[in-house]
Amino acid sequence: MKKNPGLKSFLLAVMLGGASLASACTITHRIEPSEKPMLININLNIKQEIRVRLEKDIEDMLNNNPDIF
């Protein structure tokens, strides 16, 4: 078989053209801040702290007054 130098250069040009075309079609992502303020709900932590304090107060009251019930 006879080697064809024109075919090699054509294939190289096709490969380079395909690679540059594929790199031009990249996806761009945008991250935009919301217009609404961020809301952080901390009600669970507050309820937990109140519950622990109430349980401690009730335990102290029962220890101080054993005949309450």
DRENLUM-99857 format. One line per 2 residues: number of its first residue (from 1); their letters; for each residue x, y, z of N, C-alpha, C, O, CB. Coordinates in Angstrom, 1 decimal, padded with zeros to 4 digits. Glycine has a CB too. Example, Ala and Ser with C-alpha at 12.3 -4.5 7.8 and 13.67 -1.06 7.14 Angstrom:
BEGIN
1> AS> 013.2/-005.7/007.8/012.3/-004.5/007.8/013.2/-003.3/007.8/014.2/-003.3/008.5/011.3/-004.5/009.0  012.8/-002.2/007.1/013.7/-001.1/007.1/012.9/000.0/007.9/013.4/001.1/008.0/014.1/-000.6/005.7
//
This chain:
BEGIN
1> MK> 000.8/-001.2/000.0/000.0/000.0/000.0/000.9/001.3/000.0/001.9/001.3/000.6/-000.9/000.0/001.2  000.4/002.2/-000.7/001.1/003.5/-000.8/000.6/004.4/000.3/-000.6/004.6/000.5/000.9/004.1/-002.2
3> KN> 001.5/005.1/001.0/001.1/006.0/002.0/000.7/007.3/001.4/001.3/007.8/000.5/002.3/006.2/003.0  -000.4/007.9/002.0/-000.9/009.1/001.4/-000.7/010.2/002.5/-001.4/010.3/003.5/-002.4/009.0/001.0
5> PG> 000.3/011.2/002.3/000.6/012.2/003.3/-000.6/013.2/003.4/-000.8/013.8/004.4/001.8/012.9/002.9  -001.3/013.3/002.3/-002.5/014.3/002.3/-003.6/013.7/003.3/-004.3/014.5/003.9/-003.0/014.5/000.9
7> LK> -003.8/012.4/003.3/-004.8/011.8/004.2/-004.4/012.0/005.6/-005.3/012.3/006.5/-004.9/010.3/003.9  -003.2/011.9/006.0/-002.7/012.1/007.4/-003.0/013.5/007.8/-003.5/013.8/008.9/-001.3/011.8/007.5
9> SF> -002.6/014.5/007.0/-002.8/015.9/007.3/-004.3/016.2/007.4/-004.8/017.0/008.2/-002.1/016.8/006.3  -005.1/015.6/006.5/-006.6/015.8/006.6/-007.2/015.3/007.9/-008.0/015.9/008.5/-007.3/015.1/005.3
11> LL> -006.8/014.1/008.3/-007.3/013.5/009.5/-006.8/014.3/010.7/-007.6/014.5/011.6/-006.8/012.0/009.6  -005.6/014.8/010.7/-005.1/015.6/011.8/-005.9/016.9/011.9/-006.3/017.4/013.0/-003.6/016.0/011.6
13> AV> -006.2/017.5/010.7/-007.0/018.7/010.7/-008.4/018.5/011.2/-009.0/019.3/011.9/-007.1/019.3/009.3  -009.0/017.3/010.9/-010.4/017.0/011.3/-010.4/016.8/012.8/-011.3/017.2/013.5/-010.9/015.7/010.6
15> ML> -009.4/016.1/013.3/-009.3/015.9/014.8/-009.1/017.2/015.6/-009.8/017.4/016.6/-008.1/014.9/015.1  -008.2/018.0/015.1/-008.0/019.3/015.8/-009.3/020.2/015.7/-009.6/020.9/016.6/-006.8/020.1/015.1
17> GG> -009.9/020.2/014.5/-011.2/021.0/014.4/-012.3/020.4/015.3/-013.0/021.2/015.9/-011.6/020.9/012.9  -012.4/019.1/015.4/-013.3/018.5/016.3/-013.1/018.8/017.8/-014.0/019.1/018.6/-013.4/017.0/016.2
19> AS> -011.8/018.8/018.2/-011.4/019.1/019.5/-011.7/020.6/019.9/-012.2/020.9/020.9/-009.9/018.8/019.8  -011.4/021.5/018.9/-011.7/022.9/019.2/-013.2/023.2/019.2/-013.7/024.0/019.9/-011.0/023.8/018.1
21> LA> -014.0/022.5/018.4/-015.4/022.6/018.4/-016.0/022.1/019.7/-016.9/022.7/020.2/-016.0/021.9/017.2  -015.5/021.0/020.2/-016.0/020.4/021.4/-015.7/021.3/022.6/-016.4/021.4/023.6/-015.4/019.0/021.7
23> SA> -014.5/021.9/022.6/-014.1/022.8/023.7/-014.9/024.1/023.7/-015.1/024.8/024.7/-012.6/023.1/023.7  -015.4/024.5/022.5/-016.2/025.7/022.5/-017.6/025.5/023.0/-018.3/026.5/023.2/-016.3/026.2/021.0
25> CT> -018.1/024.3/023.1/-019.4/024.0/023.6/-019.5/023.6/025.0/-020.2/022.7/025.4/-020.0/022.8/022.7  -018.7/024.2/025.9/-018.7/023.9/027.3/-019.9/024.6/027.9/-020.4/025.6/027.5/-017.4/024.4/028.0
27> IT> -020.4/024.0/029.0/-021.5/024.5/029.7/-021.1/025.5/030.8/-020.1/025.3/031.5/-022.3/023.3/030.4  -021.7/026.6/030.9/-021.4/027.7/031.8/-022.5/027.7/032.9/-023.7/027.8/032.6/-021.2/029.0/031.1
29> HR> -022.1/027.6/034.2/-023.0/027.7/035.3/-022.9/029.1/035.9/-021.8/029.6/036.1/-022.8/026.6/036.3  -024.1/029.7/036.2/-024.0/030.9/037.0/-024.7/030.8/038.3/-025.7/030.1/038.5/-024.8/032.0/036.2
31> IE> -024.0/031.4/039.3/-024.6/031.3/040.7/-024.9/032.8/041.0/-024.1/033.6/041.1/-023.5/030.7/041.7  -026.2/033.0/041.2/-026.7/034.4/041.5/-027.3/034.4/042.9/-028.0/033.4/043.3/-027.7/034.9/040.5
33> PS> -027.0/035.4/043.7/-027.5/035.4/045.1/-029.0/035.7/045.0/-029.5/036.4/044.1/-026.8/036.5/045.9  -029.7/035.2/046.0/-031.1/035.3/046.1/-031.4/036.7/046.6/-030.7/037.3/047.3/-031.8/034.3/047.0
35> EK> -032.6/037.3/046.2/-033.0/038.6/046.7/-033.6/038.5/048.1/-033.6/039.5/048.8/-034.0/039.2/045.7  -034.0/037.3/048.5/-034.6/037.2/049.8/-033.5/036.9/050.8/-032.5/036.2/050.5/-035.6/036.0/049.8
37> PM> -033.6/037.4/052.1/-032.6/037.1/053.1/-032.6/035.6/053.5/-033.6/034.9/053.4/-032.7/038.0/054.3  -031.5/035.1/053.9/-031.4/033.7/054.3/-032.0/033.6/055.7/-031.8/034.4/056.6/-029.9/033.3/054.4
39> LI> -032.8/032.6/055.9/-033.5/032.3/057.2/-032.9/031.1/057.8/-032.9/030.0/057.3/-035.0/032.2/056.9  -032.5/031.3/059.1/-031.9/030.2/059.8/-032.9/030.0/061.0/-033.0/030.9/061.9/-030.5/030.4/060.3
41> NI> -033.5/028.8/061.1/-034.4/028.5/062.2/-033.7/027.8/063.3/-033.2/026.7/063.2/-035.6/027.6/061.7  -033.7/028.5/064.5/-033.0/028.0/065.7/-033.9/027.6/066.8/-033.5/027.5/067.9/-031.9/029.0/066.2
43> NL> -035.2/027.5/066.5/-036.2/027.2/067.5/-035.9/025.9/068.2/-036.2/025.8/069.4/-037.6/027.2/066.9  -035.4/024.9/067.5/-035.1/023.6/068.2/-034.1/023.8/069.3/-034.3/023.1/070.4/-034.5/022.6/067.1
45> NI> -033.1/024.5/069.1/-032.1/024.7/070.2/-032.6/025.4/071.4/-032.3/025.1/072.5/-030.9/025.5/069.7  -033.5/026.4/071.2/-034.1/027.2/072.3/-035.0/026.2/073.0/-035.0/026.3/074.3/-034.9/028.4/071.7
47> KQ> -035.8/025.4/072.4/-036.7/024.5/073.0/-036.0/023.5/073.9/-036.4/023.2/075.0/-037.6/023.8/072.0  -034.9/023.0/073.4/-034.1/022.1/074.1/-033.5/022.7/075.3/-033.5/022.0/076.4/-033.0/021.5/073.2
49> EI> -033.0/023.9/075.3/-032.4/024.5/076.4/-033.5/024.8/077.5/-033.3/024.6/078.7/-031.8/025.9/076.0  -034.7/025.2/077.1/-035.8/025.5/078.1/-036.2/024.2/078.7/-036.5/024.1/079.9/-037.0/026.1/077.3
51> RV> -036.3/023.1/078.0/-036.7/021.8/078.5/-035.7/021.4/079.6/-036.1/020.9/080.6/-036.8/020.8/077.4  -034.4/021.5/079.3/-033.4/021.0/080.3/-033.5/021.9/081.5/-033.4/021.3/082.6/-032.0/021.2/079.7
53> RL> -033.7/023.2/081.4/-033.8/024.0/082.6/-035.1/023.6/083.4/-035.0/023.6/084.6/-033.9/025.5/082.2  -036.2/023.4/082.7/-037.4/023.0/083.5/-037.2/021.7/084.2/-037.7/021.5/085.3/-038.6/023.0/082.5
55> EK> -036.6/020.7/083.5/-036.4/019.4/084.1/-035.5/019.6/085.4/-035.8/018.9/086.4/-035.8/018.4/083.1  -034.5/020.4/085.3/-033.6/020.6/086.5/-034.4/021.3/087.6/-034.2/020.9/088.8/-032.4/021.5/086.0
57> DI> -035.2/022.3/087.3/-036.0/022.9/088.3/-037.0/022.0/089.0/-037.2/022.0/090.2/-036.8/024.1/087.7  -037.6/021.1/088.2/-038.6/020.2/088.7/-037.9/019.1/089.6/-038.4/018.7/090.7/-039.4/019.4/087.6
59> ED> -036.7/018.7/089.2/-035.9/017.8/090.0/-035.5/018.4/091.3/-035.6/017.7/092.3/-034.7/017.3/089.2  -035.1/019.6/091.3/-034.7/020.3/092.5/-036.0/020.5/093.5/-035.9/020.3/094.7/-034.2/021.7/092.2
61> ML> -037.1/020.8/092.9/-038.3/021.0/093.6/-038.7/019.6/094.3/-039.2/019.6/095.5/-039.5/021.5/092.8  -038.6/018.5/093.6/-039.0/017.2/094.1/-038.0/016.8/095.2/-038.4/016.2/096.2/-039.0/016.2/093.0
63> NN> -036.7/017.1/095.1/-035.8/016.8/096.1/-036.0/017.6/097.4/-035.8/017.2/098.5/-034.3/017.0/095.6  -036.4/018.9/097.2/-036.6/019.7/098.3/-038.0/019.4/099.0/-038.1/019.7/100.2/-036.6/021.2/097.9
65> NP> -038.9/018.9/098.3/-040.3/018.6/098.9/-040.6/017.2/098.5/-041.4/016.9/097.6/-041.3/019.6/098.3  -040.1/016.2/099.2/-040.4/014.8/098.9/-041.8/014.4/099.1/-042.3/013.4/098.5/-039.5/013.9/099.7
67> DI> -042.6/015.1/099.9/-043.9/014.7/100.2/-045.0/015.5/099.3/-046.1/015.6/099.7/-044.3/014.8/101.7  -044.5/016.0/098.2/-045.4/016.9/097.4/-046.5/016.0/096.7/-047.5/016.5/096.4/-044.6/017.6/096.4
69> F> -046.2/014.8/096.5/-047.2/013.9/095.8/-047.6/012.8/096.8/-048.5/012.0/096.4/-046.6/013.2/094.6
//
